[in-house]
Amino acid sequence: MRKYLQLAFGVVAGVLLAAVMAAAIFTATAQTTASGPIMTVTTITGAGASAQIAASNPSRRLIQICITGSANGGWIAPGVSAVANASIPLSALSTLVATCYTSPPAPGIGSPPGGNGAAWFGIPAATPATFTVLEW
């Protein structure tokens, strides 16, 4: 009888050991999902002044900047103050459709330097002007 108990104990111990080893080898991982965009809205009221409309974010993969809610156009620039008539132009609204700039997607996190991950600045053609920034 003792041999059968030893055998049963050995089988149970072996099964438990195998289960622990399998759990250590095959760990579950969480499903990664792309987070939605983060939105920032900045209204510039000072005439002729460039203002930061999006903070620096090295992990930003894509950025979209729109002039919304006003009939005033403007200009935007990554990494440096925007300059009227010399930066990326955003046309004035002629309808209720926003005028937007969408960056090319960055090939990797934090690149290209000075582009998607840089701080972005905007300057309106006339004030007030509202810049809406979506970043992924």
Steps between C-alpha positions, in 0.01 A plus 500: 500500500786732583649458151168604343484813719858587407419447133182713523690776684774488236245527215321793667831676571612445140175640360524806725864554403411473131214752547731748674762464226238544227368813673851642517565432132164604356415835656194690380560842352254785476376597158655827389260748349566832334380779723278763350618850430568756770337836424627843603323827418687833513345838427749775419370848575821704481557655158828422325623256765610142442385265777566136582195295402639149570766397750796284406418128503776261382256207477258683269452307176263737317368852550209684342459875553185685393379860505148472638216725600618822336535659160869573560780299346845452644837331481658216697858378551666208682772573752529876436271800527258523208555795268218664306532443124804273550379187684253222408180686398148414617237677290222708646164327533254571224244247625451299819769254387826527693825558315757244620860389469570129550861392541639195327513208745829460682674173410592437865445634846657843542594549137543698290676733743366854480183377331211308648644486852609864515306778667274677246438873481227698328442860401162626378445736207257691722377443853331320651589169339449152641745218425381146568775238528444124478797279574549124485 
